[in-house]
Amino acid sequence: MGFKEIGRKLQLAREEAGLSQEQLANMLGCAQSTLSNYEKGKRRLYLTQLENIAEILDKPIDYFMESSTNNETTSTVSSINDALDDEPELLQIINTLYTLPKERRRSVMDYIIWQKTRSS
């Protein structure tokens, strides 16, 4: 996990708490520009600082350390599995696509996109 992702989560948590950068910076005892650099991922946050931020924003430290990509992927996989359980035809389509060479899969994807735009 990089500084930018931690900074993005810091900004989201601050906004959820209804605090401005200036307000949170005052609570942390740092300059608003320092907090801005944390949120942009331009400045390193040490664990003790992150623990203090987590406490002020009432978030577990894991909130900032956990990769959101993993959560999104897990959620997407879960949604796909649910859809496959409800519609066995989708599973058949996926299995058939899997047997095609990559270049032919691309043409199938182009067709699907064409169908989707046609129905809009």
N, CA, C and O of each residue as an XYZ file, in Angstrom:
480
protein
N       0.844     -1.176      0.000
C       0.000      0.000      0.000
C       0.886      1.234      0.000
O       1.847      1.319      0.765
N       0.557      2.193     -0.866
C       1.364      3.395     -0.979
C       0.826      4.556     -0.168
O      -0.273      4.507      0.384
N       1.636      5.603     -0.115
C       1.256      6.798      0.632
C       0.007      7.449      0.051
O      -0.806      8.008      0.787
N      -0.147      7.375     -1.286
C      -1.307      8.003     -1.915
C      -2.609      7.360     -1.470
O      -3.593      8.054     -1.213
N      -2.618      6.032     -1.377
C      -3.849      5.346     -0.960
C      -4.163      5.637      0.504
O      -5.324      5.834      0.862
N      -3.152      5.666      1.337
C      -3.365      6.011      2.747
C      -3.883      7.451      2.839
O      -4.796      7.743      3.610
N      -3.288      8.344      2.044
C      -3.716      9.739      2.032
C      -5.158      9.895      1.575
O      -5.911     10.702      2.119
N      -5.533      9.109      0.563
C      -6.917      9.166      0.065
C      -7.884      8.724      1.152
O      -8.947      9.319      1.329
N      -7.512      7.680      1.877
C      -8.374      7.197      2.967
C      -8.430      8.211      4.105
O      -9.472      8.394      4.735
N      -7.315      8.860      4.359
C      -7.278      9.900      5.382
C      -8.240     11.028      5.013
O      -8.997     11.506      5.858
N      -8.208     11.449      3.752
C      -9.113     12.507      3.306
C     -10.566     12.074      3.434
O     -11.400     12.851      3.901
N     -10.885     10.845      3.026
C     -12.259     10.352      3.139
C     -12.725     10.318      4.596
O     -13.841     10.731      4.911
N     -11.865      9.826      5.468
C     -12.226      9.741      6.893
C     -12.425     11.137      7.487
O     -13.335     11.360      8.286
N     -11.563     12.069      7.088
C     -11.696     13.452      7.579
C     -13.008     14.065      7.113
O     -13.714     14.711      7.887
N     -13.325     13.854      5.839
C     -14.572     14.399      5.296
C     -15.796     13.745      5.933
O     -16.790     14.418      6.204
N     -15.726     12.432      6.173
C     -16.827     11.741      6.852
C     -17.050     12.321      8.242
O     -18.183     12.406      8.716
N     -15.956     12.718      8.890
C     -16.054     13.285     10.236
C     -16.521     14.738     10.200
O     -16.782     15.334     11.245
N     -16.624     15.307      9.003
C     -17.091     16.677      8.864
C     -16.062     17.715      9.263
O     -16.410     18.818      9.682
N     -14.797     17.361      9.132
C     -13.727     18.277      9.523
C     -13.027     18.855      8.298
O     -12.880     18.179      7.280
N     -12.603     20.094      8.406
C     -11.775     20.692      7.364
C     -10.328     20.263      7.616
O      -9.999     19.743      8.682
N      -9.478     20.490      6.623
C      -8.061     20.192      6.823
C      -7.506     21.024      7.981
O      -6.733     20.527      8.799
N      -7.900     22.260      8.037
C      -7.403     23.144      9.090
C      -7.823     22.648     10.478
O      -7.024     22.652     11.414
N      -9.080     22.223     10.599
C      -9.560     21.727     11.896
C      -8.786     20.481     12.336
O      -8.334     20.392     13.477
N      -8.641     19.522     11.418
C      -7.927     18.295     11.778
C      -6.456     18.582     12.052
O      -5.873     18.013     12.975
N      -5.856     19.456     11.261
C      -4.450     19.807     11.481
C      -4.257     20.403     12.880
O      -3.284     20.087     13.565
N      -5.176     21.256     13.292
C      -5.092     21.834     14.644
C      -5.201     20.751     15.703
O      -4.486     20.789     16.704
N      -6.084     19.790     15.494
C      -6.246     18.700     16.459
C      -4.991     17.829     16.527
O      -4.664     17.272     17.574
N      -4.295     17.722     15.392
C      -3.083     16.909     15.326
C      -1.841     17.680     15.766
O      -0.802     17.091     16.064
N      -1.967     18.996     15.803
C      -0.814     19.822     16.163
C       0.168     19.966     15.008
O       1.377     20.040     15.226
N      -0.340     20.007     13.792
C       0.525     20.207     12.628
C      -0.074     21.299     11.748
O      -1.190     21.759     11.988
N       0.665     21.702     10.745
C       0.192     22.729      9.817
C      -0.814     22.128      8.838
O      -0.774     20.932      8.549
N      -1.710     22.962      8.336
C      -2.689     22.514      7.345
C      -1.973     22.007      6.103
O      -2.423     21.038      5.491
N      -0.878     22.634      5.720
C      -0.121     22.205      4.534
C       0.485     20.813      4.739
O       0.596     20.040      3.787
N       0.869     20.498      5.957
C       1.400     19.164      6.263
C       0.300     18.125      6.076
O       0.522     17.084      5.457
N      -0.877     18.407      6.608
C      -2.003     17.482      6.449
C      -2.361     17.330      4.973
O      -2.657     16.227      4.514
N      -2.334     18.420      4.242
C      -2.612     18.371      2.803
C      -1.623     17.436      2.100
O      -2.008     16.652      1.233
N      -0.368     17.526      2.477
C       0.654     16.651      1.879
C       0.453     15.194      2.278
O       0.734     14.294      1.486
N      -0.024     14.949      3.488
C      -0.366     13.575      3.888
C      -1.469     13.041      2.971
O      -1.386     11.928      2.451
N      -2.499     13.864      2.789
C      -3.652     13.428      1.995
C      -3.291     13.217      0.525
O      -3.879     12.365     -0.141
N      -2.351     13.970      0.028
C      -1.916     13.820     -1.372
C      -0.895     12.699     -1.551
O      -0.529     12.357     -2.675
N      -0.439     12.131     -0.437
C       0.567     11.073     -0.508
C       1.952     11.601     -0.790
O       2.827     10.852     -1.226
N       2.165     12.887     -0.546
C       3.464     13.507     -0.818
C       4.381     13.497      0.399
O       5.570     13.800      0.298
N       3.819     13.148      1.535
C       4.602     13.145      2.765
C       4.326     11.862      3.531
O       3.180     11.426      3.645
N       5.383     11.268      4.049
C       5.284     10.008      4.786
C       4.582     10.207      6.114
O       4.845     11.160      6.848
N       3.678      9.278      6.401
C       2.992      9.236      7.695
C       3.594      8.100      8.506
O       3.645      6.961      8.040
N       4.042      8.400      9.698
C       4.584      7.353     10.553
C       3.453      6.723     11.357
O       2.394      7.323     11.539
N       3.689      5.523     11.829
C       2.650      4.759     12.513
C       2.074      5.513     13.705
O       0.861      5.502     13.915
N       2.923      6.164     14.481
C       2.411      6.902     15.649
C       1.482      8.037     15.215
O       0.478      8.309     15.873
N       1.821      8.698     14.103
C       0.956      9.757     13.587
C      -0.371      9.171     13.102
O      -1.441      9.725     13.351
N      -0.274      8.044     12.407
C      -1.478      7.401     11.886
C      -2.374      6.911     13.017
O      -3.598      6.984     12.912
N      -1.781      6.416     14.089
C      -2.566      5.991     15.252
C      -3.309      7.179     15.858
O      -4.471      7.057     16.245
N      -2.647      8.307     15.937
C      -3.272      9.520     16.468
C      -4.434      9.963     15.575
O      -5.505     10.316     16.069
N      -4.217      9.943     14.275
C      -5.261     10.311     13.311
C      -6.446      9.368     13.428
O      -7.598      9.802     13.452
N      -6.155      8.062     13.501
C      -7.215      7.057     13.606
C      -8.055      7.293     14.860
O      -9.279      7.173     14.827
N      -7.398      7.625     15.948
C      -8.115      7.873     17.200
C      -9.005      9.114     17.082
O     -10.162      9.091     17.502
N      -8.475     10.177     16.519
C      -9.246     11.419     16.372
C     -10.440     11.214     15.444
O     -11.532     11.718     15.705
N     -10.225     10.473     14.361
C     -11.294     10.268     13.378
C     -12.173      9.061     13.704
O     -13.086      8.726     12.950
N     -11.893      8.422     14.821
C     -12.675      7.277     15.289
C     -12.727      6.158     14.238
O     -13.788      5.619     13.921
N     -11.545      5.834     13.715
C     -11.403      4.753     12.746
C     -10.379      3.768     13.279
O      -9.424      4.170     13.945
N     -10.561      2.472     12.995
C      -9.507      1.520     13.365
C      -8.283      1.758     12.483
O      -8.421      2.195     11.340
N      -7.115      1.481     12.991
C      -5.884      1.685     12.226
C      -5.909      0.873     10.929
O      -5.329      1.287      9.925
N      -6.581     -0.277     10.950
C      -6.690     -1.122      9.751
C      -7.405     -0.414      8.612
O      -7.154     -0.709      7.444
N      -8.290      0.515      8.938
C      -9.013      1.261      7.907
C      -8.025      1.924      6.947
O      -8.247      1.944      5.736
N      -6.944      2.460      7.488
C      -5.963      3.164      6.669
C      -4.958      2.213      6.020
O      -4.384      2.532      4.979
N      -4.746      1.056      6.625
C      -3.716      0.128      6.161
C      -4.226     -0.898      5.155
O      -3.442     -1.457      4.387
N      -5.520     -1.145      5.154
C      -6.108     -2.160      4.299
C      -6.210     -1.647      2.873
O      -6.611     -0.505      2.648
N      -5.853     -2.476      1.920
C      -5.944     -2.083      0.518
C      -7.390     -2.102      0.062
O      -8.068     -3.123      0.184
N      -7.867     -0.983     -0.462
C      -9.245     -0.928     -0.943
C      -9.414     -1.769     -2.194
O     -10.517     -2.231     -2.485
N      -8.327     -1.976     -2.945
C      -8.395     -2.814     -4.142
C      -8.782     -4.233     -3.769
O      -9.583     -4.858     -4.464
N      -8.223     -4.753     -2.677
C      -8.577     -6.105     -2.238
C     -10.043     -6.194     -1.868
O     -10.704     -7.183     -2.183
N     -10.561     -5.166     -1.197
C     -11.973     -5.169     -0.807
C     -12.873     -5.130     -2.033
O     -13.871     -5.848     -2.100
N     -12.519     -4.289     -3.006
C     -13.320     -4.178     -4.219
C     -13.294     -5.481     -5.000
O     -14.318     -5.919     -5.525
N     -12.122     -6.099     -5.076
C     -11.996     -7.362     -5.796
C     -12.825     -8.438     -5.123
O     -13.528     -9.190     -5.798
N     -12.754     -8.524     -3.801
C     -13.530     -9.517     -3.066
C     -15.012     -9.300     -3.285
O     -15.757    -10.258     -3.487
N     -15.449     -8.050     -3.246
C     -16.852     -7.727     -3.463
C     -17.284     -8.091     -4.876
O     -18.374     -8.628     -5.070
N     -16.440     -7.802     -5.867
C     -16.757     -8.120     -7.257
C     -16.848     -9.620     -7.464
O     -17.777    -10.101     -8.112
N     -15.900    -10.360     -6.923
C     -15.913    -11.825     -7.054
C     -17.163    -12.394     -6.401
O     -17.786    -13.305     -6.947
N     -17.532    -11.875     -5.254
C     -18.740    -12.327     -4.570
C     -19.975    -12.064     -5.425
O     -20.856    -12.918     -5.523
N     -20.042    -10.880     -6.045
C     -21.180    -10.553     -6.915
C     -21.237    -11.481     -8.117
O     -22.313    -11.930     -8.511
N     -20.084    -11.766     -8.695
C     -20.034    -12.667     -9.853
C     -20.494    -14.058     -9.454
O     -21.273    -14.685    -10.172
N     -20.017    -14.545     -8.311
C     -20.431    -15.874     -7.848
C     -21.935    -15.942     -7.617
O     -22.574    -16.940     -7.951
N     -22.503    -14.879     -7.045
C     -23.954    -14.836     -6.834
C     -24.702    -14.889     -8.164
O     -25.697    -15.601     -8.302
N     -24.204    -14.119     -9.149
C     -24.848    -14.102    -10.468
C     -24.763    -15.466    -11.132
O     -25.721    -15.911    -11.764
N     -23.623    -16.133    -10.994
C     -23.453    -17.447    -11.613
C     -24.368    -18.483    -10.969
O     -24.851    -19.392    -11.645
N     -24.605    -18.352     -9.674
C     -25.525    -19.263     -8.992
C     -26.957    -19.071     -9.492
O     -27.713    -20.032     -9.641
N     -27.312    -17.808     -9.747
C     -28.679    -17.491    -10.164
C     -28.922    -17.732    -11.653
O     -30.052    -17.990    -12.068
N     -27.863    -17.648    -12.452
C     -28.016    -17.775    -13.897
C     -26.963    -18.727    -14.464
O     -25.870    -18.296    -14.832
N     -27.287    -20.010    -14.535
C     -26.312    -20.988    -15.023
C     -25.868    -20.721    -16.464
O     -24.801    -21.174    -16.877
N     -26.678    -19.992    -17.225
C     -26.312    -19.646    -18.596
C     -25.018    -18.809    -18.615
O     -24.192    -18.960    -19.516
N     -24.851    -17.934    -17.623
C     -23.620    -17.136    -17.545
C     -22.397    -18.026    -17.341
O     -21.347    -17.786    -17.936
N     -22.529    -19.027    -16.522
C     -21.426    -19.956    -16.302
C     -21.064    -20.673    -17.599
O     -19.886    -20.864    -17.898
N     -22.064    -21.064    -18.356
C     -21.828    -21.724    -19.635
C     -21.095    -20.776    -20.596
O     -20.182    -21.195    -21.307
N     -21.496    -19.505    -20.614
C     -20.835    -18.517    -21.477
C     -19.369    -18.356    -21.072
O     -18.481    -18.344    -21.925
N     -19.125    -18.234    -19.784
C     -17.755    -18.058    -19.290
C     -16.901    -19.282    -19.635
O     -15.763    -19.145    -20.083
N     -17.453    -20.464    -19.426
C     -16.705    -21.682    -19.738
C     -16.379    -21.770    -21.224
O     -15.289    -22.204    -21.595
N     -17.308    -21.364    -22.066
C     -17.076    -21.385    -23.509
C     -16.024    -20.345    -23.896
O     -15.145    -20.626    -24.712
N     -16.108    -19.158    -23.320
C     -15.111    -18.117    -23.586
C     -13.714    -18.563    -23.180
O     -12.731    -18.267    -23.859
N     -13.643    -19.266    -22.083
C     -12.360    -19.727    -21.562
C     -11.638    -20.617    -22.568
O     -10.408    -20.636    -22.616
N     -12.399    -21.346    -23.366
C     -11.781    -22.270    -24.334
C     -11.320    -21.562    -25.607
O     -10.581    -22.142    -26.403
N     -11.750    -20.315    -25.805
C     -11.361    -19.570    -27.006
C      -9.973    -18.963    -26.853
O      -9.554    -18.616    -25.749
N      -9.261    -18.838    -27.978
C      -7.980    -18.104    -27.923
C      -8.240    -16.630    -27.597
O      -9.333    -16.122    -27.849
N      -7.242    -15.949    -27.041
C      -7.405    -14.563    -26.590
C      -7.920    -13.629    -27.676
O      -8.783    -12.794    -27.404
N      -7.415    -13.747    -28.894
C      -7.853    -12.825    -29.955
C      -9.330    -13.010    -30.288
O     -10.008    -12.052    -30.658
N      -9.827    -14.229    -30.158
C     -11.254    -14.464    -30.419
C     -12.102    -13.977    -29.250
O     -13.241    -13.553    -29.445
N     -11.564    -14.034    -28.052
C     -12.287    -13.493    -26.893
C     -12.490    -11.992    -27.072
O     -13.541    -11.453    -26.726
N     -11.486    -11.333    -27.610
C     -11.600     -9.885    -27.828
C     -12.738     -9.564    -28.787
O     -13.472     -8.599    -28.575
N     -12.891    -10.360    -29.834
C     -13.982    -10.094    -30.776
C     -15.340    -10.355    -30.121
O     -16.319     -9.682    -30.442
N     -15.405    -11.322    -29.214
C     -16.645    -11.568    -28.469
C     -16.938    -10.355    -27.577
O     -18.084     -9.919    -27.474
N     -15.902     -9.819    -26.938
C     -16.083     -8.649    -26.086
C     -16.551     -7.454    -26.907
O     -17.419     -6.700    -26.467
N     -15.985     -7.277    -28.092
C     -16.426     -6.197    -28.981
C     -17.910     -6.353    -29.323
O     -18.655     -5.373    -29.357
N     -18.320     -7.575    -29.570
C     -19.721     -7.853    -29.888
C     -20.628     -7.528    -28.696
O     -21.702     -6.952    -28.862
N     -20.189     -7.900    -27.514
C     -20.976     -7.620    -26.305
C     -21.134     -6.112    -26.120
O     -22.223     -5.628    -25.813
N     -20.043     -5.378    -26.308
C     -20.097     -3.918    -26.177
C     -21.042     -3.335    -27.226
O     -21.825     -2.435    -26.926
N     -20.968     -3.844    -28.448
C     -21.867     -3.392    -29.502
C     -23.317     -3.655    -29.119
O     -24.174     -2.789    -29.295
N     -23.596     -4.854    -28.591
C     -24.961     -5.196    -28.171
C     -25.440     -4.251    -27.069
O     -26.586     -3.802    -27.075
N     -24.566     -3.963    -26.146
C     -24.924     -3.095    -25.021
C     -25.248     -1.682    -25.506
O     -26.223     -1.082    -25.053
N     -24.457     -1.159    -26.401
C     -24.725      0.195    -26.909
C     -25.984      0.232    -27.773
O     -26.671      1.252    -27.840
N     -26.274     -0.865    -28.418
C     -27.455     -0.969    -29.259
C     -28.732     -0.911    -28.431
O     -29.733     -0.345    -28.868
N     -28.699     -1.493    -27.241
C     -29.905     -1.559    -26.407
C     -30.127     -0.283    -25.602
O     -31.180     -0.120    -24.986
N     -29.164      0.610    -25.599
C     -29.293      1.843    -24.806
C     -30.174      2.860    -25.468
O     -30.379      3.946    -24.925
